[in-house]
Amino acid sequence: MSIAIVGTGQTAHARRRTDVSQAGLAREAVVEALQDAGLTMDDIDSVVVASGPAMFGAVNQPEKWLVDALGARFKPVVRVTSGGGTGLAGALAAVNQIKGGAARRVLVVAYDKLSEGALQASISTLYDPFWGREFAVGIMGFSAAYWRARMDRLGHTQEAAAMVAVKNRRHALANPKAHVRKEVTVEEVLASRPLCWPIKVLDVPPISDGACAVILAADEDALAITDTPAWINGMAYYSEADNGADRSMLQSEPLQIAAARVYRDAGITNPFRQFDVAELQEPYTCFELSYYEGLGLCPAGGAADLVASGETAMGGSLPVNPSGGCMGANPIGATALIRLAEAAMQVTGKAGRHQVPGASLALVQAGGGWANLRGVAVVSSEKR
């Protein structure tokens, strides 16, 4: 069975969407996805809601609120949450519903309205209460420790990370849905205010309100809906140890496991040469460097040279985050589904001003938890 994305939708992302409620935000993305697919809610068999931890939006069990707003009354509705990887985890749940025969057409909607919740307090409670919380201090402390460990061993310098910020923010200028559309220079990134060394203000994505929706269907159902489905040729989501002492600080092992599984399913043997475009969820600039290596786009220690070469910028051999990535918009519960939707738009030629010419094979990466959950997907214009 082959499963495809047959419709995508996104909101305009912003620091505060005061014009809509959380339910209205999700509905905005769903309406666009339904219009893109030429469907109505009557055609949808099941709904997967994906959003960040309840404290992010200060609403517990928010899927109940969304039922009527989405027109999902009397349909199966479940919610998935997994931090920054939530949207990809939700898409995988939808894939499994179709593969298991429970549904033929599944709507996935991912969102967060971070302007209404206690974001940092919520993130701090993600950790093991006995060992993790005091060390991590939100997500930034642990991320800074990851980056520092990779600086000397792998050459992930502050300058290389600054190049990621420059690239992705420049790409976001062409994305009408992006929250932040402002160019920066390497010098400005390096001179920006330190937050948790070596992380600085311009290494960090914005805090955004936003939503994304995709519609999935299989085989003949997909082809009956659209002439240009985006086929999911592989998708996987893996975890590793909860506590940092039990992990490698140099590379994400679940990322490598997920990539190996998905590459095998999709027939990928040379990812840098085979992929036309990549959408990677970069919660901090330093993580994109690590993902280059973990996904096999370059050897260990080669990420700084790769970003400096310009090959991951628009016009390069493998543009990474032509949408702007998280540096353009970061509604945390939706960011992973945005990566998947953007990949689908690329391989179907619907990405507008940030379209990569001729793109037919796309790589997607996202992760959640506190950097211990990692997912990968391959999206193609061709059914495998």
C-alpha positions as CSV (number, residue, x, y, z in Angstrom):
1,M,0.0,0.0,0.0
2,S,1.3,3.5,-0.9
3,I,0.0,6.5,0.9
4,A,0.1,10.1,-0.4
5,I,-0.5,13.6,0.7
6,V,-3.4,14.9,-1.4
7,G,-4.0,18.3,0.2
8,T,-2.1,20.8,2.3
9,G,-3.0,24.0,4.2
10,Q,-1.2,26.5,6.4
11,T,-2.2,29.6,8.3
12,A,-0.4,32.8,8.2
13,H,2.1,32.5,11.1
14,A,2.6,35.3,13.6
15,R,3.8,36.1,17.1
16,R,0.2,36.6,18.2
17,R,-2.9,35.7,16.1
18,T,-5.4,37.7,18.2
19,D,-7.9,37.5,15.4
20,V,-8.7,33.8,16.0
21,S,-9.1,31.4,18.8
22,Q,-7.1,28.1,18.9
23,A,-10.0,26.3,17.3
24,G,-10.2,29.0,14.7
25,L,-6.5,28.8,14.0
26,A,-6.7,25.1,13.3
27,R,-9.8,25.5,11.2
28,E,-8.0,28.1,9.0
29,A,-5.4,25.5,8.0
30,V,-8.0,22.7,7.6
31,V,-10.2,24.8,5.3
32,E,-7.2,25.5,3.0
33,A,-6.2,21.8,3.0
34,L,-9.8,20.7,2.1
35,Q,-9.9,23.3,-0.7
36,D,-6.5,22.2,-2.0
37,A,-7.8,18.6,-2.2
38,G,-11.2,19.5,-3.5
39,L,-12.9,17.7,-0.6
40,T,-15.3,18.5,2.3
41,M,-15.3,17.2,5.8
42,D,-18.0,14.7,4.6
43,D,-15.2,13.0,2.7
44,I,-12.9,12.6,5.7
45,D,-13.0,9.4,7.7
46,S,-10.8,10.3,10.6
47,V,-9.1,13.2,12.2
48,V,-5.7,13.3,14.0
49,V,-5.1,16.5,16.1
50,A,-1.4,17.2,16.8
51,S,-0.4,19.9,19.3
52,G,2.2,20.6,21.9
53,P,1.9,19.9,25.6
54,A,-1.3,21.2,27.1
55,M,0.5,24.0,28.9
56,F,1.7,25.5,25.6
57,G,-1.9,26.7,24.9
58,A,-3.3,26.5,28.4
59,V,-6.1,24.2,27.3
60,N,-6.3,20.6,28.5
61,Q,-7.6,18.0,26.0
62,P,-7.9,20.7,23.2
63,E,-9.1,18.1,20.7
64,K,-12.5,18.3,22.3
65,W,-12.7,22.0,21.5
66,L,-11.7,21.4,17.9
67,V,-14.4,18.8,17.0
68,D,-17.2,21.2,16.1
69,A,-14.9,23.9,14.7
70,L,-13.5,21.4,12.2
71,G,-16.8,19.7,11.4
72,A,-15.6,16.5,12.9
73,R,-18.6,15.6,15.0
74,F,-19.3,11.8,15.0
75,K,-15.9,11.1,13.4
76,P,-12.9,9.4,15.1
77,V,-10.7,12.1,16.6
78,V,-7.5,11.5,18.5
79,R,-4.7,13.8,19.7
80,V,-0.9,13.2,19.4
81,T,1.7,15.2,21.2
82,S,5.5,14.9,21.0
83,G,6.9,18.4,21.3
84,G,8.6,19.7,18.1
85,G,8.0,16.4,16.3
86,T,4.3,16.4,17.1
87,G,3.2,17.0,13.5
88,L,5.3,14.2,12.0
89,A,4.1,11.8,14.8
90,G,0.5,12.8,14.0
91,A,1.1,12.1,10.3
92,L,2.6,8.7,11.2
93,A,-0.5,7.9,13.2
94,A,-2.7,8.8,10.2
95,V,-0.5,6.6,7.9
96,N,-1.0,3.7,10.4
97,Q,-4.8,4.2,10.5
98,I,-4.9,3.9,6.7
99,K,-2.6,0.9,6.6
100,G,-4.6,-0.8,9.3
101,G,-7.8,-0.4,7.4
102,A,-9.5,1.9,9.9
103,A,-9.8,4.8,7.5
104,R,-9.3,5.7,3.8
105,R,-8.9,9.5,4.0
106,V,-7.4,11.0,7.2
107,L,-7.1,14.7,8.1
108,V,-4.1,15.7,10.2
109,V,-4.2,19.1,11.8
110,A,-1.3,20.4,13.9
111,Y,-1.2,23.7,15.7
112,D,0.0,25.7,18.6
113,K,-1.0,29.1,19.9
114,L,2.1,29.8,22.0
115,S,1.0,33.4,22.8
116,E,-1.7,32.0,25.2
117,G,0.4,29.5,27.2
118,A,3.3,29.2,29.6
119,L,5.9,28.0,27.1
120,Q,9.1,28.0,29.2
121,A,7.4,26.6,32.3
122,S,5.9,23.8,30.2
123,I,9.2,22.9,28.5
124,S,10.9,22.7,31.9
125,T,8.4,20.1,33.1
126,L,9.2,17.8,30.1
127,Y,12.2,16.4,31.9
128,D,12.6,13.6,34.4
129,P,11.7,15.4,37.7
130,F,14.5,13.6,39.7
131,W,17.5,14.2,37.4
132,G,16.7,16.2,34.3
133,R,14.9,19.4,35.2
134,E,17.6,21.2,37.2
135,F,20.2,20.5,34.6
136,A,18.3,21.3,31.5
137,V,16.7,24.6,32.5
138,G,14.1,24.5,29.7
139,I,15.4,23.2,26.3
140,M,18.1,25.7,25.8
141,G,20.6,24.5,28.5
142,F,20.7,21.0,27.1
143,S,20.9,22.3,23.5
144,A,23.8,24.5,24.4
145,A,25.6,21.5,25.9
146,Y,25.0,19.5,22.8
147,W,26.5,22.3,20.6
148,R,29.5,22.8,22.9
149,A,30.3,19.1,22.7
150,R,30.3,19.2,18.9
151,M,32.3,22.4,18.5
152,D,35.8,21.0,18.9
153,R,35.2,17.4,17.8
154,L,33.1,18.2,14.7
155,G,33.9,21.8,13.9
156,H,30.3,23.1,14.5
157,T,31.5,26.6,15.0
158,Q,29.5,29.7,15.9
159,E,30.3,31.0,12.4
160,A,28.9,27.9,10.7
161,A,25.7,28.1,12.8
162,A,25.4,31.7,11.9
163,M,25.4,30.8,8.3
164,V,22.4,28.6,8.9
165,A,20.6,31.5,10.4
166,V,21.5,33.7,7.5
167,K,20.4,31.1,4.9
168,N,17.1,30.2,6.5
169,R,16.0,33.8,7.2
170,R,16.8,34.7,3.7
171,H,14.7,31.8,2.4
172,A,11.8,32.9,4.6
173,L,11.6,36.2,2.7
174,A,10.0,34.3,-0.2
175,N,7.5,32.5,2.0
176,P,4.2,34.4,2.4
177,K,3.2,32.3,5.4
178,A,6.4,33.0,7.4
179,H,6.2,34.8,10.7
180,V,9.7,36.4,10.4
181,R,10.8,37.8,7.1
182,K,14.0,39.8,7.8
183,E,17.5,39.2,6.5
184,V,20.4,39.0,8.9
185,T,24.2,38.8,8.4
186,V,26.7,36.5,10.0
187,E,28.1,39.4,11.9
188,E,24.7,40.3,13.3
189,V,24.1,36.7,14.4
190,L,27.5,36.5,16.1
191,A,27.0,39.9,17.8
192,S,23.4,39.1,19.0
193,R,22.7,38.8,22.7
194,P,24.0,35.6,24.4
195,L,21.2,33.5,25.9
196,C,23.0,30.3,27.0
197,W,26.5,30.2,25.5
198,P,27.1,29.5,22.6
199,I,23.4,30.0,21.8
200,K,22.5,33.6,21.0
201,V,19.3,35.4,20.2
202,L,19.6,35.0,16.4
203,D,20.4,31.3,16.7
204,V,16.9,30.9,18.1
205,P,13.7,30.7,16.0
206,P,10.7,32.9,16.9
207,I,7.8,32.0,19.1
208,S,4.8,31.7,16.8
209,D,1.0,31.1,16.6
210,G,0.2,28.9,13.6
211,A,-1.4,25.7,12.2
212,C,-0.9,23.3,9.4
213,A,-3.1,20.5,7.9
214,V,-2.6,17.7,5.5
215,I,-4.9,15.1,4.0
216,L,-3.7,11.5,3.5
217,A,-5.1,8.8,1.2
218,A,-3.8,5.6,-0.3
219,D,-3.4,4.3,-3.9
220,E,-6.6,4.7,-6.0
221,D,-8.2,6.9,-3.4
222,A,-5.3,9.4,-3.7
223,L,-5.4,9.3,-7.5
224,A,-9.1,9.9,-7.5
225,I,-8.6,13.1,-5.5
226,T,-5.7,14.6,-7.4
227,D,-3.5,14.1,-10.4
228,T,-0.5,15.2,-8.4
229,P,-0.3,13.3,-5.1
230,A,2.9,13.6,-3.0
231,W,3.7,10.0,-2.2
232,I,5.2,9.1,1.2
233,N,7.9,6.6,0.3
234,G,9.0,6.2,3.9
235,M,8.3,7.5,7.4
236,A,9.7,6.6,10.8
237,Y,9.9,8.0,14.3
238,Y,12.4,6.7,16.9
239,S,13.4,7.5,20.5
240,E,16.5,7.2,22.7
241,A,17.4,7.4,26.4
242,D,15.6,10.0,28.6
243,N,18.6,11.2,30.5
244,G,21.5,12.9,28.9
245,A,24.1,10.8,30.6
246,D,22.9,7.8,28.6
247,R,23.1,9.5,25.2
248,S,25.7,10.4,22.6
249,M,26.4,14.1,22.6
250,L,27.9,14.0,19.2
251,Q,25.0,12.6,17.1
252,S,21.4,11.7,17.5
253,E,21.2,8.0,17.4
254,P,17.4,7.8,16.8
255,L,17.9,10.2,13.9
256,Q,20.4,7.8,12.3
257,I,18.2,4.8,13.0
258,A,15.1,6.5,11.5
259,A,17.1,7.7,8.5
260,A,18.5,4.2,7.8
261,R,15.0,2.7,8.0
262,V,13.4,5.3,5.8
263,Y,16.2,5.3,3.2
264,R,15.9,1.5,2.9
265,D,12.2,1.8,2.3
266,A,12.6,4.6,-0.2
267,G,15.6,3.2,-2.0
268,I,17.9,6.0,-1.0
269,T,21.6,5.2,-1.2
270,N,23.2,8.6,-1.8
271,P,21.0,11.1,0.0
272,F,22.9,14.3,-0.9
273,R,22.8,13.4,-4.6
274,Q,19.3,11.8,-4.7
275,F,17.3,14.4,-2.9
276,D,16.2,17.6,-4.6
277,V,15.2,19.5,-1.5
278,A,15.1,19.0,2.3
279,E,12.9,20.5,5.0
280,L,14.6,20.0,8.4
281,Q,13.2,21.2,11.7
282,E,15.9,23.3,13.3
283,P,15.0,24.4,16.8
284,Y,18.4,26.1,17.1
285,T,20.8,26.8,14.2
286,C,23.4,24.3,15.6
287,F,20.9,21.5,15.2
288,E,20.7,21.9,11.4
289,L,24.5,21.3,11.3
290,S,24.1,18.1,13.2
291,Y,21.2,16.9,11.0
292,Y,23.3,17.3,7.9
293,E,25.7,14.7,9.4
294,G,23.0,12.4,11.0
295,L,21.0,12.2,7.8
296,G,24.1,11.3,5.7
297,L,24.2,14.5,3.7
298,C,27.9,14.9,4.6
299,P,30.4,13.0,6.7
300,A,30.8,13.6,10.4
301,G,32.6,16.9,10.8
302,G,31.6,18.0,7.3
303,A,28.6,20.2,8.2
304,A,30.4,23.5,8.5
305,D,32.0,23.1,5.1
306,L,28.7,22.1,3.6
307,V,26.8,25.1,4.8
308,A,29.7,27.4,3.9
309,S,29.7,26.0,0.3
310,G,26.3,27.4,-0.4
311,E,25.0,24.0,-1.6
312,T,22.2,24.0,1.0
313,A,21.0,27.4,-0.1
314,M,18.5,28.1,-2.9
315,G,20.3,27.5,-6.1
316,G,22.6,24.9,-4.5
317,S,22.7,21.2,-5.1
318,L,20.4,20.4,-2.2
319,P,18.4,23.4,-0.9
320,V,17.6,22.9,2.8
321,N,14.6,24.8,4.3
322,P,13.5,26.8,1.2
323,S,10.5,27.7,3.3
324,G,12.7,29.3,5.9
325,G,12.3,26.4,8.3
326,C,11.7,27.2,12.0
327,M,13.6,30.4,11.6
328,G,10.7,31.6,9.5
329,A,7.9,30.3,11.7
330,N,7.9,28.2,14.9
331,P,4.4,27.2,16.1
332,I,6.0,24.2,17.9
333,G,3.2,21.7,17.7
334,A,2.9,22.4,14.0
335,T,6.5,22.7,12.9
336,A,7.0,19.1,11.9
337,L,3.8,18.9,9.9
338,I,4.8,22.2,8.2
339,R,8.0,20.5,7.1
340,L,6.0,17.6,5.7
341,A,3.5,19.9,4.0
342,E,6.3,22.0,2.5
343,A,8.0,18.9,1.1
344,A,4.7,17.8,-0.5
345,M,4.3,21.3,-2.0
346,Q,7.8,21.1,-3.4
347,V,7.4,17.8,-5.2
348,T,4.0,18.8,-6.6
349,G,5.2,22.2,-7.8
350,K,3.0,24.2,-5.4
351,A,5.6,26.0,-3.4
352,G,5.2,29.3,-5.2
353,R,8.1,31.8,-4.8
354,H,10.2,29.4,-2.8
355,Q,9.8,26.5,-5.2
356,V,12.9,24.5,-6.0
357,P,12.8,24.1,-9.8
358,G,12.1,20.5,-10.9
359,A,12.0,19.1,-7.3
360,S,10.6,15.6,-7.3
361,L,12.2,13.9,-4.2
362,A,12.2,15.6,-0.8
363,L,13.7,14.7,2.6
364,V,11.8,15.6,5.9
365,Q,13.2,15.6,9.4
366,A,11.6,16.6,12.7
367,G,12.1,15.8,16.3
368,G,10.6,16.3,19.8
369,G,10.7,15.4,23.4
370,W,13.9,17.0,24.7
371,A,16.0,16.1,21.7
372,N,15.4,12.4,22.3
373,L,12.7,11.8,19.7
374,R,13.6,11.9,16.0
375,G,11.6,11.3,12.8
376,V,12.4,11.2,9.1
377,A,10.2,11.0,6.0
378,V,10.8,10.8,2.2
379,V,8.2,12.4,-0.1
380,S,8.1,12.0,-3.8
381,S,6.2,12.9,-6.9
382,E,6.6,9.2,-7.9
383,K,4.9,6.2,-6.3
384,R,7.3,3.6,-5.1
